Amino acid sequence: MWSKNLLIVVLVLIATTVSAQVIKSQAAFRMLQTANTLLEAKQFEAAEEYYRSGLFKAIQNKDSYCEAFANEGLGNLFTKLEQPDSAIWHYQVAVKLYKNQKLTVIATLVESLLKSVQGIGDLYAGIEIGAKGIKLSVIDVKLSKDREYGYTLKLDTAINTDAASLSYQSEKETSDAVAILLDIINSRFKIPANKIYVVVSSGLRQELDKYNKLEYFESIIRPKGMDVAIKITSITPEQEAELSVLGIIPQRHRFTAGQLDIGSGNTKGGYFTANKIFEPITFSLGTKSFQRLVESTAKGDVNDFATMAEKLWNDSLSKYAIREFVSKREIKLKDMLYLSGGIVWAIVSLQHPEKINDNYVEITPSEIATFKKEIVQNYDKLTHPDLTIIPSPEDVKAAGKNIGRVLKTFDQKAMVAGAIWLNHLMQEITTINPAKKIIYPKYGYVGWISGYIIKKVTQQYVGLVK
């Protein structure tokens, strides 16, 4: 919604700004404004009549701006009427007329509308530098028929590093990894520098800030020969939370759902209030940091580990979580929660291997509680689910491979720590609305970087009206 509104506002403001300078026929312009209003009211037949009358007057008066404006309007009309050939023709005429008048900003906007009808998007690349790895996401961003930006994931890959160790070796490995991923972007996708973003994640930034090394790190990991137009930036947990909401929650649920990402170093998420103000939710603990905290006191087997983890929650961490949710109570009222993160991926993969191809999987608090119990008591059975329930041999193979990745990523204690941390958070977040739907987004792991790119795309015209 916010991207749609931004586009409409920019178009209107630009039209208003240039009108006093280039409009020769006020009568034509008034007709076209009326046509726009009729179009918004879905009075399509009347809108077309006013657009064509305005276009006729514009041509009579040699009013190039109104002629372009009329063709743009007819492009919008035929898009709504699902007549793409007519829409494309009028958009192309509008773009040419706007460019002839050197109205490059509005010409670019209309070109975006044209690409939308043609089903063409723009490729963007995001490189996320995290504490334990460097991730590359290539996404195809395009406007939908409803004039809202969405994305399709074209590639996601990662290179494991240990940037958080802050050693000479890790810095070199990180720089080398960024160079390799940039080479993929350039050789396979040929994405220009102004559409490439390199971002230090919030979890790694927290570690760097402890030693006041953020600026140093951003400079030392920059590969030699990297285009100067590509900047290395960083984000805070609060910023990452908002971007995750933008990248993960579908547009139709953006203002009615909440989101949490259970990361390795921290937990972050949030929601938009009724006034469309973003409220972040952040915890400095995640699955890995919680595991380290437990291991500092638990010296026995996995049962002792689980007992100590529960004790830590009950003795101190519960108060920490309750305090955060008291001040952010609205997330408890939401009917939906999009829940991402490695431990959620593990739970879905092991409990629902048959849903290997689903982009969104609904899970329940009771399933999370069961996982927490079974990961301690029936580890072998839980980590070897029955795949015979999957009818397709290809899906059986894919599910088995996915489970293998889970077990390579998490050992038993890591899953115990993650499950206990997640289970208690879900108990807190569902106290008011126990029927809340909890949804795992398959591509949530590229959510915030995709949100970062989409936000950059939608903000590219801000400030240009002046």
Secondary structure, 3 states (H helix, E strand, C coil): CHHHHHHHHHHHHHHHHHHHHHCCCHHHHHHHHHHHHHHHCCCHHHHHHHHHHHHHHHHHCCCHHHHHHHHHHHHHHHHHCCCHHHHHHHHHHHHHHHHHCCCHHHHHHHHHHHHHHHCCCEEEEEEEECCCEEEEEEEEEEECCCCCEEEEEEEEEEEECCHHHCCHHHHHHHHHHHHHHHHHHHHHHCCCHHHEEEEECHHHHHHHHHCCCHHHHHHHCCCCCCCCCCCEEECCHHHHHHHHHHHHCCHHHCCCEEEEEECCCCEEEEEECCCCCEEEEEECCCHHHHHHHHHCCCCCCHHHHHHHHHHHHHHHHHHHHHHHHHHCCHHHHCCEEEEEEHHHHHHHHHHCHHHCCCCEEEECHHHHHHHHHHHHHCHHHHCCCCCCCCCCHHHHHHHHHHHHHHHHHCCHHHHHHHHHHHHHHHHHHCCCCCCCEEEEECCHHHHHHHHHHHHHHHCCCCCCCC
